[in-house]
Amino acid sequence: MKILHTSDWHLGRTLYAKKDRHDEHQAFLSWLLETLQNEKIDILIVAGDVFDSAFPNNTTQKMYYDFLVSAFKKGCRNTIVVGGNHDSPSFLNAPKDLLAALNVTVIGNITENIEDEIIILRDTDNQPEAIICAVPFLRERDLGRFVEGENYADRARRINMGIQKHYEELAHIAQEIRQNTGKWIPIIATGHLSVLGGLRGEDDGVRETYIGNIEALTPEIFPDIFDYVALGHYHIPRAIREHICYSGSPVPIGFDEASQAKRVYIINFSNNTKKIEQLEVPVFQHMASIKGDKQRIEEKLNELKSLEKNFWVDIIYTGDEIFTDLVEWVNQITANTNIEVINIKNLKYISGLLTRQEINQTLEELTEGEIFRNLLEKNNIPDIQKAELLNLYNEILESIKNRENQ
C-alpha cells in the first residue's frame, strides 16, 4: 500500500493581490496526477489549506473538483482531504456526500462525535488495510471555552492540552479497531498545526493559528501508536521525526519560498514495514527575490536575464540613498526581457517619507503586521508595551479571520 502526502496547495492564491497563480496550480495538479499513476499510489492525503481563501472563485473550484475526478480515474483508490486554517469548513464539507462516490473523504472540521474522524480504508478484497485519524485544523472554539480571567499562560496550557487529548482519544479508538481486525494494519494521523521543529519563512503567508507562542506544540502530542503523521500548515518540507512530516507547499506561496525545493512524501507499507521517501516537485514558474542597493539589484537582474528563463521578480531596495525613481529605473533594465517585476519595495523611501500619501501608495506592499509595527515605531512605543500591543493586535486579526472562515 502506497500513500502520497501533500498539503497547503492554497489554490486561488495571488501574488500581492494582483498576479494570478492559476497556471502554476494547474501544472502542479497535472504533475500530481501523473505521479499518482506512475507511483501506483493507493491513498492520497491532503493535509489542509486546499484553498487560499474561504470562498474561492468558480475557476479555482473547478480545478479542484476536476482533479479529484481525474485522481479516481487514474487509479488512486482513496483520497483524504482535511481542512486547514485557510479553508472554510462549511464550504469544504458541502459536496462531501457527492465526493464519496469517488472514494474522497472530506473532514472540514471536527464534529461532536470524534469517531467521524476515524476512516477505515479497505483493499480490493474489501479487507481493512489502514486506519486514518483524519484531524483537520482545530480551532480554539473546538478545544474548550474561554475562561473569564484566564491569563496568557493558562490559555496556552488549555489549548495545548486540548489538542493532545484529541489525538490521544483518536489513538485509543484506532488501536481498538486494529486489535479487532486480528492483524497489523498501519494507523496514520493528519494534522494542520504548528509543531516545534517545523520551519517557516518570513513571507510565507502562514497565519498564526492562535496567538503568540501558544501554537508551539511538541511532537510528543502524537501518541506512539501512529505509524505516520501527515502534517500541513508550514510550507517548508521537514521531517520532525522520521514518521512525523510536513510535506510543505508544492508551489511557492511568496517570494520568500522562491529558492526552496518543494516536495511530497510517499510512504510505502509492505509486510508490516514502512519506507518513507521524498519526491521533489518540479518548478512550474521561476521566481526570485532581489534585496540590496542599486548595484546589487542591477547585478542580479542582469544575471537573471542571462539565464533565458521566464522569471517573476520581487525587488526590495535597501540602499542608503533615497532612490525616488526606482520603479522607472527597474523598468528600463527589464524592458523587453524574460523578467516580469511583480513588486518593488523601496524601504528607504517608505521610512523617510511616511506621509499620508506614501502610506496609501504602499499599503498594498505591506502586511497587516508590518503596518501596525511601523505605527508603533513611529510613535516610539516602549518595548514592553509594544509586545503587549502586538499580541492583542494579532488576537484581533485571528478573531476576524476565524469569523471569515466560519
N, C-alpha and C positions, 0 to 999 in steps of 0.2 A: 504494500500500500504506500502510495506516494502523495505527500501533501505539499502544496505550494503556499507559502505565507507571504502576503503583501499587505500594505496599508497606506493610508494617507495619500490617496490619489488626488484629492482636492479638485475634482472635476468642476470646471466653471471658473477656476481662478484666473485672474488677470494680473498683469504687472503694472503697478502704480495706477490701477483702476482704468487703464487705457489700452493695454496690449493684450489681445485675446490669445489664449493658450490652447484653443480647440485642436489645432493640428498636432501639437505635441501630445496631448492626451489621447487623441485618436491613434497616433503612431504607437504609443505605448500599449494601448489595448490590443492593437493588431499584433504587436510583438508578443504580448502575453498569450493571446490565442494560439499562436504558433508554438510557443513554449509549452503550453498545456498539452498540445498534441504530440510534439516531439519528445517530451519527457514522460509522456503517458501518465499525467497527473490524475489521481483519483479524486482528491479533495482540494478545493481552493478555499483559503481563508483570507478574508479582507478585514483587517483589524481596525476598522473605524476611519472616520473622515473620508468617506466616499466622495462627498461633495464639499466644496469650499464654503458654501453658504446654506442657510436653512431652506431656501426655496430657489433651486437652480432653474435656469431657463429651459424652454422646451427642447432646444438643440442638445443641451447637456443631458437632459433626462433621456432623450432618445439614444444617445451614445451609450449610456449606462445599460439601458434595457436591451439594446441590440447586442451588447457584449454578453450579457447573461444568456440570451438565447443561443448565441454562437458557441459559448463555452459548453453548453449542454450538448450541442450538435457535434462538437469536437471530441466528445467522449469523457469530459470531466463529470464524474457521476454525482458529485455533491459540491455545492458552493455555500459557504457560511459567511454571512455579512453581518457585522455588528456595528452599531452606531458609535460615532466619535463625538467629541465636544463641538465640532463644526456642524454636525448633522442635526436635522430636525427629526426627533424620534417619530412623531406622527407622520411626517412625510415619508420617511424611510419605511415605516411599517405599513403604510396604506395598501400597497399591492402585494403584501406578503402571501396572502392566500392564493393569488394568481401565480406568483412566482414558485410556489410549492410544486406546481405541475412540472417545473423544470428542475426539481430537486434543489431549489435555492431556499435556504432558511435565513430569514431576516430577524435579528434581535435588535430593535432600535433603542430599547430601554428596558429596564427591569420592570417586573410586574409584582403583584402581591404574592404570587406563587413562584418561589425561587426555582422550582423544578422546570419552569418554562425555559430556563437557560441550559438545561441538560438535553443534549441531542445524541441519540444513539444511531450511529451510521451502520449500514449493513452492506455486505458484499454482494456479489452477483448471485450467490446461493441463498441470499436472504439471512445470512448469519451475521451476528454483531461483529464489526471489525474495528470500531473505535467509539470512544465516548468524548464528546466535545462539551466542555463547560464554556458556553458562549457568553462571556461577560462583556457588555457594552460599556461605554463611558458612564461612570457612576457619578451622578450629580449630587451635590451636597444634600438636597432635599430627600435623596434616596437613602441617606446614611443616618437619619435621625434629625430631630427638630432642634432648632437653635434654642439654647437655654438662656434666659434672661440673666444678665450679669456675667455671662461666660467671657473669660478673657482669651487672649490670643492663644496661649499655651493649651488651655482647656479645649478650645475649638480644634486645634491641630490634633490633639490626642483623640478627640471624639471621631474626627474624620478618619484618621489612620486606623483606629480600632474597628470602625465600621467597615472599611474596605477589607481588612484582614479577616474579620468574622465572615464576611460574604464569601470569600474564597474558601475558608475552612468548611463552611456549610456545604458548598458545592462539592468539595473534595470528598467529604463524608458520603454524600449521596452517590457520587460516581464510583467510589470504592465498593459500596454495597452492590451496585449494579454489576460491576466487574466480577465480584465474587459469585453472584448469582448466575453468570454466564458459564461458570465452570472452567474458564480458560483465561489466559492473559490476553488482554487487548489494551492498546495504548489509551491513555487519558490525556487529552490536550485542552489547555485553557487559553482563553484570549483575554486581553486587557487593553484598555485605551487610557493610559495614565502615565505619570512621570515616576520613574524608578531610578534610585541612585545608581550611578554607573552609566546612565544614558547620556548622550551628547547632543548639544544643540548649538546653533549658530546665533549670531546677533540679529540677523534679519530673516529668521526662518518662519515667521508668521505663527509660531506656536503660542497659542493663548494660554495664560496661566489658568489651570483648571479650578483652583480655589483661590487663595491669596498667599502672597509671600512664600515662605518655605514649607507651608502645610503640605504641599504636593510632593515633598521629598520623601518617598517611601523606600524602604529597603527591600531587596529581593526576597528576604525571609518571609514576606507576607504570603508567598506562594507555597503551599504545602508540598512536601517531597513527593507526594503521590502523582503529581503532574509530570508526565514524560516529556512534554514540550509546552512552553508558554509563548504564544504568538502575540507580541506587543505592537501597539501603534501609539502615535502621538508625537514622538520625537522623529525628526526627519533624517537623521544620520544612522545608517545601518550599524548595529552594535550588538554583540553578544554580551549580556550582563553576566550570565553564567553560560555554560556550554549549551543548556537547553532553554534558556530564557533570553529571547532575542527581539530586538527592534529591527524590523525589515527596512524602516526608513521610507521616505517618499520616493517614488520611481522617477519623478520629474522635479527638477529644482524648483522650489516654491518661490525663492527670491534669488537675487544675485549673490547673496552670502553662501549659497549652496552650489554656485556655478562650477567650482573646482572639485566637488565631491563625486566619488564614484557611487552610483546608485545600484541597489541590489534587491533581489528577492531571495528568500530561503526555501530550499527544498529538503524535506525530511522524508527519509525512506525507512519504513518499518518493515522488517523481514525477520522471521524466526526469533521473535522476542528481542530483537536488537534494533537499534536505530542508527542512521547515518545522516548527519546534518551537513548540507553543502550550501554555499552561496553562489548565486548566478548573477553576473553583472548585467545591468540593464544598459542597452545602447544609449548614446547621446542623440537625441532627436532634434535638438536646437542648441547650437553653441552659444554660450553666454560668458561674459567677462565683466568683472568689476575693476575699475581703474581708480586708484586713490593716490593722490600725491600733488606735487606742484606742477607748474606749467611744463617743465622739461620732462618730468616723469610721464605725464599724460600723453604728450606728443610721442615719446619713445614707444609707449605701449600701443598706441593707436597705429603707428607705422608697423609695429611688429604684427599686429592682428591683420593688417592689410596684406602683408606678405604671405599669410597662411592660406589665402584664397578660399576661405570658408565663410559662410554667412554667420555673422555674429550680432547678437544683441548686446549692447554695452551700457553699463551704468557708470557714470563719471562723478567722482567726489573730489572737488578741488580743495586742497588743504594748504596751499601756498601762503606765505606771509603777506604778500601784497594783495590789496583789494583788486580783483580782476572783474571789472564790470561788464566787459564784452565777451565773457567766457563762452556763452552759447554761440555767438556768431563765429568765434574763432574755431570752436569744435566743428561746427557745420562746414566750414571751409576745408578743414583737414579731411573730413569724412565724405565730402561730396563725391558722387559717382563711384563709390566703393562698395565693398561687401559688408560694410558696417552700418547698423541701424542703432543710433543712440536713443535709448528708451528714456533715460532720465539723467539730468545734470544737477548736481547739488553743489552750490557754491557756499561752503561753510563760512569762509571769511566774510563774504558779502552779507550773509544772513546774520552773523553775530555782530557785525559792525553797523548794520542798518535795519534793526528790527523795529521799523516804524509800522504803523497800521497797514500801509500799502504793501510793504515787503512781506508782512505776515500773511496777508491774503494771497500773495503770489506763491508762497512756499508751503502753505498748509498741505497741499497735495503730496509734497515730498516727505512730510514728517508724520510719524505715528502719533497716536494719542498720548503715549507716554513721553515722547520727545517734546511735544508741545508743552505738557504740564511741567516737565523738568526744566525746560527753558524759562517758563514763568517763575518757577521757584528760584532759579539762579538770578534772574533779572531783579527779583525783589529781595535778594540777599537773605533768604530764609535760613535760620540756623540749622546745622546738620541734624540735630535731634528732632526738631520739628519737621524737617524735610522728610526724614524716614517715615515718621508717623503719617504725614500727609500723603506720601506716595502709597502707603499701604491702604489708606482709606480710599484714595482715588482708584486704585486697582480693584478694590472691593466693589465700588460703584460700577466700574466698567464691566466686571464679571456679572454683576446682577442684571445689568442691561442686556448683555449678550445671552444670558440664560433665559431671559424673558423672550428674546427674539427666537430662540431655538425651541421654545415650547410648542 
